Amino acid sequence: MVAGSSPARPTSDPIFQDQAAVALSMGELGAIVMVYPATWKTLPLTIFGLTDRGQAFQAAACTSVLLLVTLLVLGRIRGRAALR
């Protein structure tokens, strides 16, 4: 710790919270791979499979869809939270 600095603590900065959520969601791929039934086809697994096979453009398109849906859901959640 640097002299005069305060210890690390969670922040209420919304940008930091979004970045933390993205970082945590990336870690979920390992959990999905380990526990999902073989009949499930989740978007993170699809993206992983496409990049593994070298189909970068299709993976980028799926990633864009995932990002758009995530931002829409987060926007609705924040909108509802602001109303409270």
DAKA-V907198 format. One record per backbone hydrogen bond with DSSP energy under -0.5 kcal/mol. NH is the residue of the N-H (numbers start at 1). CO is the residue of the C=O. Records with the same first field share a line. If there is no record, write none. Layout:
NH = CO ; CO
//
This chain:
5 = 2
17 = 13
18 = 14
19 = 15
20 = 16
21 = 17
22 = 18
23 = 19
24 = 20
25 = 21
26 = 22
27 = 23
28 = 24 ; 25
29 = 26
30 = 27
31 = 27
32 = 28
33 = 29
34 = 30
35 = 31
36 = 32
40 = 37
46 = 42
47 = 43
48 = 44
49 = 45
50 = 46
51 = 47
52 = 48
53 = 49
54 = 51
55 = 50
56 = 54
59 = 55
60 = 56
61 = 57
62 = 58
63 = 59
64 = 60
65 = 61
66 = 62
67 = 63
68 = 64
69 = 65
70 = 66
71 = 67
72 = 68
73 = 69
74 = 70
75 = 71
76 = 72
77 = 73
78 = 74
79 = 75
80 = 76
81 = 77
82 = 78
83 = 79
84 = 80 ; 81
//
